[in-house]
C-alpha cells in the first residue's frame, strides 16, 4: 500500500491550522511516510521565527493517507 503525506501548521493559542499542504511523492509504507513527515515538519518549523512560534504556540500536524488504487 502507498501513502501520501500532508502537513499543516497549527496555533495552539488560536486553535486554528493552515490549509493542508499535500506532497506529491508517495511512500511505500506508513513508516516511511511518517518518518518523512517528522523531518519535513522540522524543516517547516525551523523556517519560522522563534518569537512567532512562542507567541502562537505553533506546531505541525501531519497525515499519511492511503493512496486509493495503490
C-alpha positions as CSV (number, residue, x, y, z in Angstrom):
1,X,0.0,0.0,0.0
2,X,1.2,3.5,-0.8
3,X,0.7,6.6,1.3
4,X,0.5,10.4,0.6
5,X,1.8,12.9,3.2
6,X,0.0,16.1,4.2
7,X,1.2,18.7,6.7
8,X,-0.4,21.7,8.3
9,X,0.9,24.3,10.8
10,X,-1.3,24.9,13.8
11,X,-1.6,27.5,16.5
12,X,-2.4,26.2,19.9
13,X,-3.4,29.7,21.0
14,X,-5.9,30.4,18.2
15,X,-6.8,26.7,17.8
16,X,-6.5,27.1,14.0
17,X,-4.4,25.5,11.3
18,X,-3.2,26.5,7.9
19,X,-4.6,24.6,5.0
20,X,-3.1,21.2,4.4
21,X,0.0,21.0,2.2
22,X,-0.3,17.8,0.1
23,X,3.0,16.4,-1.0
24,X,3.1,14.8,-4.4
25,X,5.6,12.0,-3.5
26,X,4.0,8.7,-2.4
27,X,5.6,6.4,0.2
28,X,5.7,2.6,0.1
29,X,4.8,2.3,3.8
30,X,3.2,4.1,6.7
31,X,6.6,4.0,8.5
32,X,8.4,5.8,5.6
33,X,5.7,8.4,5.3
34,X,5.6,9.2,9.0
35,X,9.3,9.5,9.3
36,X,9.5,11.9,6.3
37,X,6.6,13.9,7.8
38,X,8.6,14.4,11.0
39,X,11.6,15.5,9.0
40,X,9.6,17.9,6.9
41,X,7.8,19.3,10.0
42,X,11.2,20.2,11.5
43,X,12.2,21.9,8.2
44,X,8.9,23.9,8.2
45,X,9.3,24.9,11.9
46,X,12.9,26.0,11.5
47,X,11.8,28.5,8.8
48,X,9.5,30.3,11.3
49,X,10.7,33.0,13.6
50,X,11.2,31.7,17.2
51,X,9.1,34.5,18.6
52,X,6.2,33.7,16.3
53,X,6.4,30.1,17.3
54,X,6.4,31.0,21.0
55,X,3.7,33.7,20.7
56,X,1.3,31.5,18.8
57,X,2.4,28.1,20.2
58,X,2.9,26.7,16.7
59,X,3.3,23.1,15.9
60,X,2.8,20.9,12.8
61,X,0.3,18.1,12.4
62,X,0.5,15.6,9.6
63,X,-1.4,12.8,8.0
64,X,-0.2,9.8,5.9
65,X,-3.3,8.8,4.0
66,X,-3.6,5.6,1.9
67,X,-3.4,6.3,-1.8
68,X,-6.5,4.9,-3.5
69,X,-5.9,2.2,-6.1
70,X,-2.3,1.6,-5.0
